[in-house]
Amino acid sequence: MQISPVRLLFLNFFCGVLVIRNRCLLNCGIRQEVNEKVSTIDIHAFHTLSHEEALNAADELSIDLAKKFGIDYGWDDEVIHFERPGVSGQIQVQESELRIQANLGLMLMMLKTPIEQEITRYLKEHFGCSFDVV
C-alpha cells in the first residue's frame, strides 16, 4: 500500500508513526520506504564563558530542550548528542567556541529559518556568543 507524503506527515505528527533511518514503520504494521529529505543547520559561535561555565550552560540548554520538546540527549566527552522524531544532531562545546549541527526531517525543514533564529537568540542571551557563518 502506498502512502502519500502528506498523509505520512499527518500520521507522523498526529498518530505517532515511527520513522527510523528513512524507513517508516506505522503502528498498524504497514511498511514503506521513505525518501526523507534532510535540511541541515550548522551554527558556529564564539563565547566568552570559561570552559566550565560553557559546559554548564550547554547542559542547562539540553535540560530545557528535553523538557520543552521531548528531546533525548546524552553527553559524549564534550559533545551533546540529541534526538527526537524529526531532528537529530549535536552540540560541541570547546574552550571558546560552540558548534551546533542539526539534521531536520521533513516536518521541520519548513521551520529551518525560525529554528536558526531561535538558536542564535538563545546563544546570544545565555552564552554571550558572536557568530561566524559556516
N, C-alpha and C positions, 0 to 999 in steps of 0.2 A: 504494500500500500504506500503510495507517495503522499507526502505531507507538504503542503505549500510552505514557503518560508514565513509568510505572515502567520499562518496557523501555528507553525513551530515556535515563533516568537511568543504568541499568545500562550501556548502550552508551557513554554519555559518560564514565563513571567508569572502566570496566574495559577498554574496547576502543578508546579514543582517538578517539571521534567528535568531529568538529569542529563547534562551534556558533559561528556568527558572525552578529551583529546579527539575532537572532530567526529565523535560518534554520539548519536542521540539514543538514549535508552528511555523510552516512555514507560510510565508506571503501568500501562495496560499491556506491555510486552511487545509493542511494535518497535522495530529497529530500523533505522535508516541512516545512511552516511550523510554527514553534513559538511558542506564545504564552507566552513566558518572563516570568514574574512576577519582579520585582526587589525586593529588600529593600535599603534604604539605611542605611548607617552614616554619621553625621555627628558628629564629635567636635571640640570647640573647647577648646583647652588653653592655659594661660599658663605660660611657662617663665621661668627666671631666668638662663639662659645668655647669654653675649654672642652677637651675631648670627652671628659666625664659628663659635663652638662649636656653636650650634644647627644650622647648615648641615652641619658635620662629623658631628654625631650623627645627623642625618637621612640622610646618605649612608651611614653605618655601618648604620643600620636597613635601608636599601634593599639593601645588600650581603647582610645577614643574611637578609632575606626571599627574595632571589634564590637563595641557597644552600639554604635550608631548604624552600622551596615552589615553586621554579622560576618565580618571578615575573620578568617582563621589566619594566624600568624605564628611565626617562630623565629628565634634568633639562631644564626649560624656564625659564630665569632662576632664580627661587627656588621653583619648584614641581616636585615629583617626580610624574611620571605613571607608574602601574604597571598591569600587566595580566597575566592568565593565564586559562585557561578557568575560568569561574565567578566571576571577580571582576575589577573594574577600578576605578580611582579615582585620587586624587591626594593629595599631602601638601604643603600650603602652609606655608612657613617664613617667618615675619616676625620683626621685631625682638624682640618679647616674646611672640609667640603662634604656635601651631601649629593647623592645621585639617586634619583627616583626613576625607576623604569617600571612601566606597567603595560600589559597587553590587555586591551579592551575587546570584549566579544561583540557580537553583532548588535545586541541590545544597547550597549553603552557607547559604541563608536559614534553615534549621533551626538553624544554629550561630551565628546573629547575636549572641545574648547572650554566649556564651563568647568569641567573637571580640572583641566590645567590651570585655569584662573583661580580656582579654589585652593589647589595645592600651592600655587605661588603666594596667594594671600596668607595662607596658614604658615608657610615657611618664613615669610617676612615678619609676621606677627610673633611667632614663637621661637624662631631661631635668629632673627635679625639678618636674614640672608640677602645677598645680592646674587644676580643670576648671569649665567653665561649660556648662550644658545649652543646646543649640541647638535 
